[in-house]
Amino acid sequence: MSGSSPRRADVEALVAAYRADLIAAGMFAENPVTSVARMFFTRVGAGGWARLSLAEQCALPLKDRRVAGWLIVTGRARPRSLLNWAVFW
């Protein structure tokens, strides 16, 4: 029996879309990048991003904020405001 949990279809769909967009942009899209995205989508999720306070959003590591930025620019999540979006980065 494996120690890893089964992968969720909703998370895998987001990871596949994230990876496809990275490839389309000519960016690196292999395991280190998709693993970070998978963990973010499992832990926080697209909907969970909006429930985090601005302080919690800003406290996330840069690698997680990159995934959150992708959610925002693709319309899967919304920034709290343009001003907060500027502070976030």
PyMOL Python script that loads the backbone (N, CA, C, O; Angstrom):
from pymol import cmd

cmd.read_pdbstr("""\
ATOM      1  N   MET A   1       0.840  -1.182   0.000  1.00  0.00           N
ATOM      2  CA  MET A   1       0.000   0.000   0.000  1.00  0.00           C
ATOM      3  C   MET A   1       0.886   1.247   0.000  1.00  0.00           C
ATOM      4  O   MET A   1       1.853   1.333   0.757  1.00  0.00           O
ATOM      5  N   SER A   2       0.558   2.171  -0.822  1.00  0.00           N
ATOM      6  CA  SER A   2       1.340   3.406  -0.957  1.00  0.00           C
ATOM      7  C   SER A   2       1.025   4.364   0.181  1.00  0.00           C
ATOM      8  O   SER A   2      -0.099   4.394   0.683  1.00  0.00           O
ATOM      9  N   GLY A   3       2.020   5.146   0.586  1.00  0.00           N
ATOM     10  CA  GLY A   3       1.820   6.137   1.630  1.00  0.00           C
ATOM     11  C   GLY A   3       1.256   7.438   1.109  1.00  0.00           C
ATOM     12  O   GLY A   3       0.891   8.309   1.899  1.00  0.00           O
ATOM     13  N   SER A   4       1.175   7.593  -0.194  1.00  0.00           N
ATOM     14  CA  SER A   4       0.666   8.849  -0.745  1.00  0.00           C
ATOM     15  C   SER A   4      -0.846   8.768  -0.915  1.00  0.00           C
ATOM     16  O   SER A   4      -1.410   7.697  -1.141  1.00  0.00           O
ATOM     17  N   SER A   5      -1.483   9.923  -0.799  1.00  0.00           N
ATOM     18  CA  SER A   5      -2.933   9.974  -0.953  1.00  0.00           C
ATOM     19  C   SER A   5      -3.298  10.041  -2.433  1.00  0.00           C
ATOM     20  O   SER A   5      -2.499  10.496  -3.253  1.00  0.00           O
ATOM     21  N   PRO A   6      -4.502   9.589  -2.775  1.00  0.00           N
ATOM     22  CA  PRO A   6      -4.916   9.658  -4.182  1.00  0.00           C
ATOM     23  C   PRO A   6      -5.043  11.105  -4.635  1.00  0.00           C
ATOM     24  O   PRO A   6      -5.368  11.990  -3.843  1.00  0.00           O
ATOM     25  N   ARG A   7      -4.788  11.330  -5.887  1.00  0.00           N
ATOM     26  CA  ARG A   7      -4.867  12.689  -6.430  1.00  0.00           C
ATOM     27  C   ARG A   7      -6.309  13.045  -6.743  1.00  0.00           C
ATOM     28  O   ARG A   7      -7.085  12.219  -7.222  1.00  0.00           O
ATOM     29  N   ARG A   8      -6.647  14.292  -6.462  1.00  0.00           N
ATOM     30  CA  ARG A   8      -8.002  14.778  -6.713  1.00  0.00           C
ATOM     31  C   ARG A   8      -8.108  15.287  -8.141  1.00  0.00           C
ATOM     32  O   ARG A   8      -7.197  15.945  -8.643  1.00  0.00           O
ATOM     33  N   ALA A   9      -9.212  14.984  -8.787  1.00  0.00           N
ATOM     34  CA  ALA A   9      -9.417  15.372 -10.188  1.00  0.00           C
ATOM     35  C   ALA A   9      -9.432  16.890 -10.357  1.00  0.00           C
ATOM     36  O   ALA A   9      -8.897  17.403 -11.339  1.00  0.00           O
ATOM     37  N   ASP A  10     -10.037  17.617  -9.413  1.00  0.00           N
ATOM     38  CA  ASP A  10     -10.095  19.078  -9.532  1.00  0.00           C
ATOM     39  C   ASP A  10      -8.700  19.691  -9.443  1.00  0.00           C
ATOM     40  O   ASP A  10      -8.380  20.629 -10.173  1.00  0.00           O
ATOM     41  N   VAL A  11      -7.882  19.163  -8.555  1.00  0.00           N
ATOM     42  CA  VAL A  11      -6.501  19.643  -8.406  1.00  0.00           C
ATOM     43  C   VAL A  11      -5.701  19.315  -9.660  1.00  0.00           C
ATOM     44  O   VAL A  11      -4.962  20.160 -10.167  1.00  0.00           O
ATOM     45  N   GLU A  12      -5.844  18.103 -10.155  1.00  0.00           N
ATOM     46  CA  GLU A  12      -5.094  17.694 -11.347  1.00  0.00           C
ATOM     47  C   GLU A  12      -5.498  18.505 -12.575  1.00  0.00           C
ATOM     48  O   GLU A  12      -4.662  18.780 -13.436  1.00  0.00           O
ATOM     49  N   ALA A  13      -6.766  18.889 -12.663  1.00  0.00           N
ATOM     50  CA  ALA A  13      -7.213  19.730 -13.783  1.00  0.00           C
ATOM     51  C   ALA A  13      -6.547  21.102 -13.718  1.00  0.00           C
ATOM     52  O   ALA A  13      -6.135  21.639 -14.746  1.00  0.00           O
ATOM     53  N   LEU A  14      -6.437  21.673 -12.519  1.00  0.00           N
ATOM     54  CA  LEU A  14      -5.760  22.964 -12.361  1.00  0.00           C
ATOM     55  C   LEU A  14      -4.269  22.839 -12.670  1.00  0.00           C
ATOM     56  O   LEU A  14      -3.697  23.702 -13.336  1.00  0.00           O
ATOM     57  N   VAL A  15      -3.645  21.774 -12.191  1.00  0.00           N
ATOM     58  CA  VAL A  15      -2.214  21.559 -12.464  1.00  0.00           C
ATOM     59  C   VAL A  15      -1.985  21.436 -13.965  1.00  0.00           C
ATOM     60  O   VAL A  15      -1.031  22.008 -14.491  1.00  0.00           O
ATOM     61  N   ALA A  16      -2.845  20.699 -14.659  1.00  0.00           N
ATOM     62  CA  ALA A  16      -2.701  20.527 -16.109  1.00  0.00           C
ATOM     63  C   ALA A  16      -2.858  21.862 -16.834  1.00  0.00           C
ATOM     64  O   ALA A  16      -2.113  22.151 -17.771  1.00  0.00           O
ATOM     65  N   ALA A  17      -3.814  22.668 -16.412  1.00  0.00           N
ATOM     66  CA  ALA A  17      -4.017  23.985 -17.039  1.00  0.00           C
ATOM     67  C   ALA A  17      -2.822  24.898 -16.760  1.00  0.00           C
ATOM     68  O   ALA A  17      -2.358  25.606 -17.653  1.00  0.00           O
ATOM     69  N   TYR A  18      -2.324  24.882 -15.520  1.00  0.00           N
ATOM     70  CA  TYR A  18      -1.161  25.689 -15.142  1.00  0.00           C
ATOM     71  C   TYR A  18       0.054  25.289 -15.981  1.00  0.00           C
ATOM     72  O   TYR A  18       0.760  26.144 -16.517  1.00  0.00           O
ATOM     73  N   ARG A  19       0.285  23.987 -16.087  1.00  0.00           N
ATOM     74  CA  ARG A  19       1.418  23.476 -16.858  1.00  0.00           C
ATOM     75  C   ARG A  19       1.286  23.858 -18.332  1.00  0.00           C
ATOM     76  O   ARG A  19       2.265  24.272 -18.954  1.00  0.00           O
ATOM     77  N   ALA A  20       0.089  23.722 -18.891  1.00  0.00           N
ATOM     78  CA  ALA A  20      -0.132  24.066 -20.302  1.00  0.00           C
ATOM     79  C   ALA A  20       0.150  25.542 -20.552  1.00  0.00           C
ATOM     80  O   ALA A  20       0.741  25.897 -21.571  1.00  0.00           O
ATOM     81  N   ASP A  21      -0.269  26.405 -19.626  1.00  0.00           N
ATOM     82  CA  ASP A  21      -0.016  27.840 -19.793  1.00  0.00           C
ATOM     83  C   ASP A  21       1.471  28.153 -19.687  1.00  0.00           C
ATOM     84  O   ASP A  21       1.978  28.997 -20.426  1.00  0.00           O
ATOM     85  N   LEU A  22       2.170  27.491 -18.786  1.00  0.00           N
ATOM     86  CA  LEU A  22       3.616  27.702 -18.682  1.00  0.00           C
ATOM     87  C   LEU A  22       4.314  27.277 -19.972  1.00  0.00           C
ATOM     88  O   LEU A  22       5.177  27.991 -20.482  1.00  0.00           O
ATOM     89  N   ILE A  23       3.939  26.124 -20.489  1.00  0.00           N
ATOM     90  CA  ILE A  23       4.535  25.637 -21.743  1.00  0.00           C
ATOM     91  C   ILE A  23       4.234  26.612 -22.875  1.00  0.00           C
ATOM     92  O   ILE A  23       5.121  26.937 -23.664  1.00  0.00           O
ATOM     93  N   ALA A  24       2.997  27.081 -22.962  1.00  0.00           N
ATOM     94  CA  ALA A  24       2.615  28.024 -24.019  1.00  0.00           C
ATOM     95  C   ALA A  24       3.422  29.317 -23.943  1.00  0.00           C
ATOM     96  O   ALA A  24       3.672  29.962 -24.962  1.00  0.00           O
ATOM     97  N   ALA A  25       3.828  29.688 -22.730  1.00  0.00           N
ATOM     98  CA  ALA A  25       4.622  30.904 -22.534  1.00  0.00           C
ATOM     99  C   ALA A  25       6.120  30.638 -22.675  1.00  0.00           C
ATOM    100  O   ALA A  25       6.930  31.550 -22.512  1.00  0.00           O
ATOM    101  N   GLY A  26       6.488  29.391 -22.978  1.00  0.00           N
ATOM    102  CA  GLY A  26       7.901  29.048 -23.138  1.00  0.00           C
ATOM    103  C   GLY A  26       8.648  28.933 -21.823  1.00  0.00           C
ATOM    104  O   GLY A  26       9.870  29.077 -21.785  1.00  0.00           O
ATOM    105  N   MET A  27       7.920  28.674 -20.740  1.00  0.00           N
ATOM    106  CA  MET A  27       8.536  28.596 -19.421  1.00  0.00           C
ATOM    107  C   MET A  27       8.728  27.143 -18.992  1.00  0.00           C
ATOM    108  O   MET A  27       8.113  26.234 -19.549  1.00  0.00           O
ATOM    109  N   PHE A  28       9.576  26.941 -18.011  1.00  0.00           N
ATOM    110  CA  PHE A  28       9.814  25.620 -17.450  1.00  0.00           C
ATOM    111  C   PHE A  28       8.528  25.125 -16.787  1.00  0.00           C
ATOM    112  O   PHE A  28       7.900  25.861 -16.026  1.00  0.00           O
ATOM    113  N   ALA A  29       8.137  23.889 -17.071  1.00  0.00           N
ATOM    114  CA  ALA A  29       6.867  23.368 -16.555  1.00  0.00           C
ATOM    115  C   ALA A  29       6.974  21.915 -16.142  1.00  0.00           C
ATOM    116  O   ALA A  29       6.051  21.135 -16.375  1.00  0.00           O
ATOM    117  N   GLU A  30       8.083  21.543 -15.535  1.00  0.00           N
ATOM    118  CA  GLU A  30       8.270  20.151 -15.116  1.00  0.00           C
ATOM    119  C   GLU A  30       7.994  19.990 -13.620  1.00  0.00           C
ATOM    120  O   GLU A  30       7.460  20.895 -12.979  1.00  0.00           O
ATOM    121  N   ASN A  31       8.358  18.847 -13.079  1.00  0.00           N
ATOM    122  CA  ASN A  31       7.986  18.450 -11.728  1.00  0.00           C
ATOM    123  C   ASN A  31       8.232  19.494 -10.631  1.00  0.00           C
ATOM    124  O   ASN A  31       7.309  19.723  -9.849  1.00  0.00           O
ATOM    125  N   PRO A  32       9.362  20.128 -10.509  1.00  0.00           N
ATOM    126  CA  PRO A  32       9.487  21.065  -9.385  1.00  0.00           C
ATOM    127  C   PRO A  32       8.409  22.155  -9.400  1.00  0.00           C
ATOM    128  O   PRO A  32       7.932  22.577  -8.347  1.00  0.00           O
ATOM    129  N   VAL A  33       8.037  22.597 -10.575  1.00  0.00           N
ATOM    130  CA  VAL A  33       7.035  23.662 -10.702  1.00  0.00           C
ATOM    131  C   VAL A  33       5.630  23.098 -10.499  1.00  0.00           C
ATOM    132  O   VAL A  33       4.828  23.682  -9.770  1.00  0.00           O
ATOM    133  N   THR A  34       5.331  21.984 -11.129  1.00  0.00           N
ATOM    134  CA  THR A  34       3.987  21.417 -11.008  1.00  0.00           C
ATOM    135  C   THR A  34       3.746  20.860  -9.603  1.00  0.00           C
ATOM    136  O   THR A  34       2.609  20.837  -9.132  1.00  0.00           O
ATOM    137  N   SER A  35       4.800  20.416  -8.941  1.00  0.00           N
ATOM    138  CA  SER A  35       4.659  19.928  -7.569  1.00  0.00           C
ATOM    139  C   SER A  35       4.249  21.056  -6.627  1.00  0.00           C
ATOM    140  O   SER A  35       3.393  20.864  -5.764  1.00  0.00           O
ATOM    141  N   VAL A  36       4.852  22.227  -6.788  1.00  0.00           N
ATOM    142  CA  VAL A  36       4.477  23.397  -5.987  1.00  0.00           C
ATOM    143  C   VAL A  36       3.023  23.758  -6.250  1.00  0.00           C
ATOM    144  O   VAL A  36       2.262  24.021  -5.319  1.00  0.00           O
ATOM    145  N   ALA A  37       2.643  23.771  -7.512  1.00  0.00           N
ATOM    146  CA  ALA A  37       1.259  24.102  -7.866  1.00  0.00           C
ATOM    147  C   ALA A  37       0.288  23.087  -7.266  1.00  0.00           C
ATOM    148  O   ALA A  37      -0.742  23.464  -6.707  1.00  0.00           O
ATOM    149  N   ARG A  38       0.614  21.810  -7.381  1.00  0.00           N
ATOM    150  CA  ARG A  38      -0.257  20.754  -6.844  1.00  0.00           C
ATOM    151  C   ARG A  38      -0.449  20.928  -5.337  1.00  0.00           C
ATOM    152  O   ARG A  38      -1.567  20.813  -4.834  1.00  0.00           O
ATOM    153  N   MET A  39       0.627  21.201  -4.625  1.00  0.00           N
ATOM    154  CA  MET A  39       0.524  21.395  -3.171  1.00  0.00           C
ATOM    155  C   MET A  39      -0.309  22.642  -2.836  1.00  0.00           C
ATOM    156  O   MET A  39      -1.110  22.624  -1.902  1.00  0.00           O
ATOM    157  N   PHE A  40      -0.113  23.719  -3.603  1.00  0.00           N
ATOM    158  CA  PHE A  40      -0.888  24.935  -3.369  1.00  0.00           C
ATOM    159  C   PHE A  40      -2.376  24.673  -3.604  1.00  0.00           C
ATOM    160  O   PHE A  40      -3.209  25.055  -2.783  1.00  0.00           O
ATOM    161  N   PHE A  41      -2.712  24.023  -4.722  1.00  0.00           N
ATOM    162  CA  PHE A  41      -4.119  23.757  -5.043  1.00  0.00           C
ATOM    163  C   PHE A  41      -4.742  22.798  -4.028  1.00  0.00           C
ATOM    164  O   PHE A  41      -5.934  22.898  -3.736  1.00  0.00           O
ATOM    165  N   THR A  42      -3.957  21.881  -3.494  1.00  0.00           N
ATOM    166  CA  THR A  42      -4.460  20.948  -2.491  1.00  0.00           C
ATOM    167  C   THR A  42      -4.674  21.648  -1.156  1.00  0.00           C
ATOM    168  O   THR A  42      -5.697  21.448  -0.502  1.00  0.00           O
ATOM    169  N   ARG A  43      -3.712  22.467  -0.753  1.00  0.00           N
ATOM    170  CA  ARG A  43      -3.750  23.160   0.539  1.00  0.00           C
ATOM    171  C   ARG A  43      -4.717  24.327   0.553  1.00  0.00           C
ATOM    172  O   ARG A  43      -5.543  24.441   1.458  1.00  0.00           O
ATOM    173  N   VAL A  44      -4.620  25.204  -0.453  1.00  0.00           N
ATOM    174  CA  VAL A  44      -5.367  26.463  -0.462  1.00  0.00           C
ATOM    175  C   VAL A  44      -6.522  26.406  -1.445  1.00  0.00           C
ATOM    176  O   VAL A  44      -7.652  26.757  -1.106  1.00  0.00           O
ATOM    177  N   GLY A  45      -6.241  25.967  -2.654  1.00  0.00           N
ATOM    178  CA  GLY A  45      -7.271  25.900  -3.691  1.00  0.00           C
ATOM    179  C   GLY A  45      -7.565  27.255  -4.295  1.00  0.00           C
ATOM    180  O   GLY A  45      -7.212  28.289  -3.728  1.00  0.00           O
ATOM    181  N   ALA A  46      -8.209  27.246  -5.438  1.00  0.00           N
ATOM    182  CA  ALA A  46      -8.552  28.490  -6.115  1.00  0.00           C
ATOM    183  C   ALA A  46      -9.528  29.302  -5.273  1.00  0.00           C
ATOM    184  O   ALA A  46      -9.376  30.516  -5.140  1.00  0.00           O
ATOM    185  N   GLY A  47     -10.516  28.644  -4.712  1.00  0.00           N
ATOM    186  CA  GLY A  47     -11.498  29.342  -3.885  1.00  0.00           C
ATOM    187  C   GLY A  47     -10.950  29.773  -2.541  1.00  0.00           C
ATOM    188  O   GLY A  47     -11.387  30.780  -1.982  1.00  0.00           O
ATOM    189  N   GLY A  48      -9.999  29.023  -2.020  1.00  0.00           N
ATOM    190  CA  GLY A  48      -9.430  29.342  -0.715  1.00  0.00           C
ATOM    191  C   GLY A  48      -8.593  30.600  -0.715  1.00  0.00           C
ATOM    192  O   GLY A  48      -8.426  31.236   0.326  1.00  0.00           O
ATOM    193  N   TRP A  49      -8.065  30.967  -1.864  1.00  0.00           N
ATOM    194  CA  TRP A  49      -7.245  32.166  -1.976  1.00  0.00           C
ATOM    195  C   TRP A  49      -8.021  33.396  -1.503  1.00  0.00           C
ATOM    196  O   TRP A  49      -7.480  34.221  -0.766  1.00  0.00           O
ATOM    197  N   ALA A  50      -9.256  33.522  -1.911  1.00  0.00           N
ATOM    198  CA  ALA A  50     -10.068  34.694  -1.550  1.00  0.00           C
ATOM    199  C   ALA A  50     -10.384  34.724  -0.054  1.00  0.00           C
ATOM    200  O   ALA A  50     -10.649  35.792   0.499  1.00  0.00           O
ATOM    201  N   ARG A  51     -10.359  33.585   0.594  1.00  0.00           N
ATOM    202  CA  ARG A  51     -10.666  33.528   2.029  1.00  0.00           C
ATOM    203  C   ARG A  51      -9.459  33.883   2.904  1.00  0.00           C
ATOM    204  O   ARG A  51      -9.608  34.113   4.104  1.00  0.00           O
ATOM    205  N   LEU A  52      -8.273  33.926   2.305  1.00  0.00           N
ATOM    206  CA  LEU A  52      -7.086  34.321   3.069  1.00  0.00           C
ATOM    207  C   LEU A  52      -7.075  35.829   3.261  1.00  0.00           C
ATOM    208  O   LEU A  52      -7.476  36.579   2.370  1.00  0.00           O
ATOM    209  N   SER A  53      -6.618  36.268   4.418  1.00  0.00           N
ATOM    210  CA  SER A  53      -6.449  37.708   4.634  1.00  0.00           C
ATOM    211  C   SER A  53      -5.296  38.194   3.753  1.00  0.00           C
ATOM    212  O   SER A  53      -4.501  37.392   3.265  1.00  0.00           O
ATOM    213  N   LEU A  54      -5.213  39.499   3.556  1.00  0.00           N
ATOM    214  CA  LEU A  54      -4.102  40.044   2.787  1.00  0.00           C
ATOM    215  C   LEU A  54      -2.774  39.680   3.443  1.00  0.00           C
ATOM    216  O   LEU A  54      -1.807  39.356   2.754  1.00  0.00           O
ATOM    217  N   ALA A  55      -2.726  39.733   4.762  1.00  0.00           N
ATOM    218  CA  ALA A  55      -1.496  39.372   5.475  1.00  0.00           C
ATOM    219  C   ALA A  55      -1.122  37.919   5.211  1.00  0.00           C
ATOM    220  O   ALA A  55       0.052  37.604   5.018  1.00  0.00           O
ATOM    221  N   GLU A  56      -2.120  37.030   5.203  1.00  0.00           N
ATOM    222  CA  GLU A  56      -1.845  35.610   4.926  1.00  0.00           C
ATOM    223  C   GLU A  56      -1.383  35.425   3.475  1.00  0.00           C
ATOM    224  O   GLU A  56      -0.472  34.642   3.206  1.00  0.00           O
ATOM    225  N   GLN A  57      -2.010  36.142   2.555  1.00  0.00           N
ATOM    226  CA  GLN A  57      -1.601  36.052   1.157  1.00  0.00           C
ATOM    227  C   GLN A  57      -0.162  36.509   0.989  1.00  0.00           C
ATOM    228  O   GLN A  57       0.625  35.849   0.312  1.00  0.00           O
ATOM    229  N   CYS A  58       0.184  37.622   1.594  1.00  0.00           N
ATOM    230  CA  CYS A  58       1.537  38.165   1.465  1.00  0.00           C
ATOM    231  C   CYS A  58       2.575  37.317   2.187  1.00  0.00           C
ATOM    232  O   CYS A  58       3.754  37.345   1.834  1.00  0.00           O
ATOM    233  N   ALA A  59       2.148  36.564   3.194  1.00  0.00           N
ATOM    234  CA  ALA A  59       3.076  35.728   3.952  1.00  0.00           C
ATOM    235  C   ALA A  59       3.424  34.429   3.224  1.00  0.00           C
ATOM    236  O   ALA A  59       4.363  33.734   3.612  1.00  0.00           O
ATOM    237  N   LEU A  60       2.678  34.102   2.180  1.00  0.00           N
ATOM    238  CA  LEU A  60       2.979  32.880   1.437  1.00  0.00           C
ATOM    239  C   LEU A  60       4.331  33.009   0.739  1.00  0.00           C
ATOM    240  O   LEU A  60       4.729  34.108   0.354  1.00  0.00           O
ATOM    241  N   PRO A  61       5.030  31.900   0.578  1.00  0.00           N
ATOM    242  CA  PRO A  61       6.304  31.940  -0.151  1.00  0.00           C
ATOM    243  C   PRO A  61       6.095  32.406  -1.597  1.00  0.00           C
ATOM    244  O   PRO A  61       5.015  32.237  -2.162  1.00  0.00           O
ATOM    245  N   LEU A  62       7.121  32.982  -2.174  1.00  0.00           N
ATOM    246  CA  LEU A  62       7.040  33.485  -3.547  1.00  0.00           C
ATOM    247  C   LEU A  62       6.553  32.414  -4.516  1.00  0.00           C
ATOM    248  O   LEU A  62       5.756  32.707  -5.407  1.00  0.00           O
ATOM    249  N   LYS A  63       7.018  31.182  -4.356  1.00  0.00           N
ATOM    250  CA  LYS A  63       6.612  30.123  -5.282  1.00  0.00           C
ATOM    251  C   LYS A  63       5.098  29.900  -5.230  1.00  0.00           C
ATOM    252  O   LYS A  63       4.489  29.599  -6.257  1.00  0.00           O
ATOM    253  N   ASP A  64       4.479  30.041  -4.050  1.00  0.00           N
ATOM    254  CA  ASP A  64       3.025  29.931  -3.947  1.00  0.00           C
ATOM    255  C   ASP A  64       2.339  31.160  -4.529  1.00  0.00           C
ATOM    256  O   ASP A  64       1.287  31.045  -5.159  1.00  0.00           O
ATOM    257  N   ARG A  65       2.928  32.335  -4.323  1.00  0.00           N
ATOM    258  CA  ARG A  65       2.334  33.562  -4.869  1.00  0.00           C
ATOM    259  C   ARG A  65       2.367  33.558  -6.395  1.00  0.00           C
ATOM    260  O   ARG A  65       1.499  34.156  -7.030  1.00  0.00           O
ATOM    261  N   ARG A  66       3.351  32.895  -6.987  1.00  0.00           N
ATOM    262  CA  ARG A  66       3.371  32.767  -8.458  1.00  0.00           C
ATOM    263  C   ARG A  66       2.163  31.974  -8.935  1.00  0.00           C
ATOM    264  O   ARG A  66       1.532  32.333  -9.930  1.00  0.00           O
ATOM    265  N   VAL A  67       1.845  30.907  -8.236  1.00  0.00           N
ATOM    266  CA  VAL A  67       0.669  30.104  -8.594  1.00  0.00           C
ATOM    267  C   VAL A  67      -0.596  30.941  -8.381  1.00  0.00           C
ATOM    268  O   VAL A  67      -1.503  30.919  -9.214  1.00  0.00           O
ATOM    269  N   ALA A  68      -0.657  31.669  -7.281  1.00  0.00           N
ATOM    270  CA  ALA A  68      -1.817  32.535  -7.021  1.00  0.00           C
ATOM    271  C   ALA A  68      -1.934  33.605  -8.101  1.00  0.00           C
ATOM    272  O   ALA A  68      -3.042  33.933  -8.525  1.00  0.00           O
ATOM    273  N   GLY A  69      -0.823  34.145  -8.547  1.00  0.00           N
ATOM    274  CA  GLY A  69      -0.849  35.137  -9.629  1.00  0.00           C
ATOM    275  C   GLY A  69      -1.428  34.552 -10.895  1.00  0.00           C
ATOM    276  O   GLY A  69      -2.174  35.226 -11.606  1.00  0.00           O
ATOM    277  N   TRP A  70      -1.094  33.301 -11.190  1.00  0.00           N
ATOM    278  CA  TRP A  70      -1.671  32.624 -12.359  1.00  0.00           C
ATOM    279  C   TRP A  70      -3.182  32.492 -12.195  1.00  0.00           C
ATOM    280  O   TRP A  70      -3.933  32.716 -13.144  1.00  0.00           O
ATOM    281  N   LEU A  71      -3.630  32.125 -10.984  1.00  0.00           N
ATOM    282  CA  LEU A  71      -5.076  32.034 -10.747  1.00  0.00           C
ATOM    283  C   LEU A  71      -5.757  33.367 -11.044  1.00  0.00           C
ATOM    284  O   LEU A  71      -6.841  33.405 -11.627  1.00  0.00           O
ATOM    285  N   ILE A  72      -5.116  34.450 -10.641  1.00  0.00           N
ATOM    286  CA  ILE A  72      -5.704  35.781 -10.823  1.00  0.00           C
ATOM    287  C   ILE A  72      -5.710  36.188 -12.295  1.00  0.00           C
ATOM    288  O   ILE A  72      -6.738  36.635 -12.804  1.00  0.00           O
ATOM    289  N   VAL A  73      -4.593  36.041 -12.976  1.00  0.00           N
ATOM    290  CA  VAL A  73      -4.539  36.504 -14.369  1.00  0.00           C
ATOM    291  C   VAL A  73      -5.388  35.647 -15.307  1.00  0.00           C
ATOM    292  O   VAL A  73      -5.766  36.094 -16.390  1.00  0.00           O
ATOM    293  N   THR A  74      -5.688  34.417 -14.891  1.00  0.00           N
ATOM    294  CA  THR A  74      -6.547  33.564 -15.717  1.00  0.00           C
ATOM    295  C   THR A  74      -8.010  33.645 -15.302  1.00  0.00           C
ATOM    296  O   THR A  74      -8.850  32.928 -15.845  1.00  0.00           O
ATOM    297  N   GLY A  75      -8.318  34.515 -14.342  1.00  0.00           N
ATOM    298  CA  GLY A  75      -9.707  34.710 -13.930  1.00  0.00           C
ATOM    299  C   GLY A  75     -10.249  33.646 -12.992  1.00  0.00           C
ATOM    300  O   GLY A  75     -11.459  33.586 -12.771  1.00  0.00           O
ATOM    301  N   ARG A  76      -9.393  32.810 -12.439  1.00  0.00           N
ATOM    302  CA  ARG A  76      -9.833  31.755 -11.520  1.00  0.00           C
ATOM    303  C   ARG A  76      -9.920  32.255 -10.081  1.00  0.00           C
ATOM    304  O   ARG A  76     -10.534  31.608  -9.232  1.00  0.00           O
ATOM    305  N   ALA A  77      -9.314  33.391  -9.810  1.00  0.00           N
ATOM    306  CA  ALA A  77      -9.365  34.038  -8.499  1.00  0.00           C
ATOM    307  C   ALA A  77      -9.289  35.540  -8.737  1.00  0.00           C
ATOM    308  O   ALA A  77      -8.849  35.991  -9.794  1.00  0.00           O
ATOM    309  N   ARG A  78      -9.718  36.303  -7.750  1.00  0.00           N
ATOM    310  CA  ARG A  78      -9.692  37.761  -7.880  1.00  0.00           C
ATOM    311  C   ARG A  78      -8.842  38.374  -6.780  1.00  0.00           C
ATOM    312  O   ARG A  78      -8.876  37.919  -5.637  1.00  0.00           O
ATOM    313  N   PRO A  79      -8.075  39.411  -7.124  1.00  0.00           N
ATOM    314  CA  PRO A  79      -7.346  40.125  -6.075  1.00  0.00           C
ATOM    315  C   PRO A  79      -8.341  40.924  -5.235  1.00  0.00           C
ATOM    316  O   PRO A  79      -9.427  41.258  -5.709  1.00  0.00           O
ATOM    317  N   ARG A  80      -7.982  41.223  -4.025  1.00  0.00           N
ATOM    318  CA  ARG A  80      -8.876  42.010  -3.167  1.00  0.00           C
ATOM    319  C   ARG A  80      -9.120  43.395  -3.758  1.00  0.00           C
ATOM    320  O   ARG A  80     -10.245  43.893  -3.738  1.00  0.00           O
ATOM    321  N   SER A  81      -8.072  44.011  -4.280  1.00  0.00           N
ATOM    322  CA  SER A  81      -8.182  45.299  -4.960  1.00  0.00           C
ATOM    323  C   SER A  81      -6.910  45.494  -5.772  1.00  0.00           C
ATOM    324  O   SER A  81      -5.927  44.782  -5.563  1.00  0.00           O
ATOM    325  N   LEU A  82      -6.917  46.437  -6.684  1.00  0.00           N
ATOM    326  CA  LEU A  82      -5.713  46.706  -7.466  1.00  0.00           C
ATOM    327  C   LEU A  82      -4.586  47.200  -6.568  1.00  0.00           C
ATOM    328  O   LEU A  82      -3.425  46.857  -6.790  1.00  0.00           O
ATOM    329  N   LEU A  83      -4.912  47.996  -5.562  1.00  0.00           N
ATOM    330  CA  LEU A  83      -3.891  48.477  -4.646  1.00  0.00           C
ATOM    331  C   LEU A  83      -3.268  47.298  -3.891  1.00  0.00           C
ATOM    332  O   LEU A  83      -2.046  47.198  -3.787  1.00  0.00           O
ATOM    333  N   ASN A  84      -4.113  46.410  -3.368  1.00  0.00           N
ATOM    334  CA  ASN A  84      -3.578  45.243  -2.673  1.00  0.00           C
ATOM    335  C   ASN A  84      -2.771  44.364  -3.616  1.00  0.00           C
ATOM    336  O   ASN A  84      -1.777  43.764  -3.207  1.00  0.00           O
ATOM    337  N   TRP A  85      -3.184  44.284  -4.858  1.00  0.00           N
ATOM    338  CA  TRP A  85      -2.463  43.467  -5.843  1.00  0.00           C
ATOM    339  C   TRP A  85      -1.065  44.030  -6.030  1.00  0.00           C
ATOM    340  O   TRP A  85      -0.099  43.273  -6.130  1.00  0.00           O
ATOM    341  N   ALA A  86      -0.947  45.362  -6.079  1.00  0.00           N
ATOM    342  CA  ALA A  86       0.363  45.989  -6.231  1.00  0.00           C
ATOM    343  C   ALA A  86       1.240  45.727  -5.001  1.00  0.00           C
ATOM    344  O   ALA A  86       2.439  45.482  -5.141  1.00  0.00           O
ATOM    345  N   VAL A  87       0.659  45.776  -3.811  1.00  0.00           N
ATOM    346  CA  VAL A  87       1.403  45.525  -2.583  1.00  0.00           C
ATOM    347  C   VAL A  87       1.829  44.066  -2.498  1.00  0.00           C
ATOM    348  O   VAL A  87       2.918  43.755  -2.015  1.00  0.00           O
ATOM    349  N   PHE A  88       0.969  43.183  -2.966  1.00  0.00           N
ATOM    350  CA  PHE A  88       1.215  41.737  -2.933  1.00  0.00           C
ATOM    351  C   PHE A  88       2.509  41.398  -3.638  1.00  0.00           C
ATOM    352  O   PHE A  88       3.265  40.553  -3.159  1.00  0.00           O
ATOM    353  N   TRP A  89       2.783  42.034  -4.766  1.00  0.00           N
ATOM    354  CA  TRP A  89       3.994  41.732  -5.544  1.00  0.00           C
ATOM    355  C   TRP A  89       5.110  42.617  -5.102  1.00  0.00           C
ATOM    356  O   TRP A  89       6.217  42.525  -5.631  1.00  0.00           O
TER     357      TRP A  89
END
""", "prot")
cmd.dss("prot")
cmd.show_as("cartoon", "prot")
cmd.util.cbc("prot")
cmd.orient("prot")
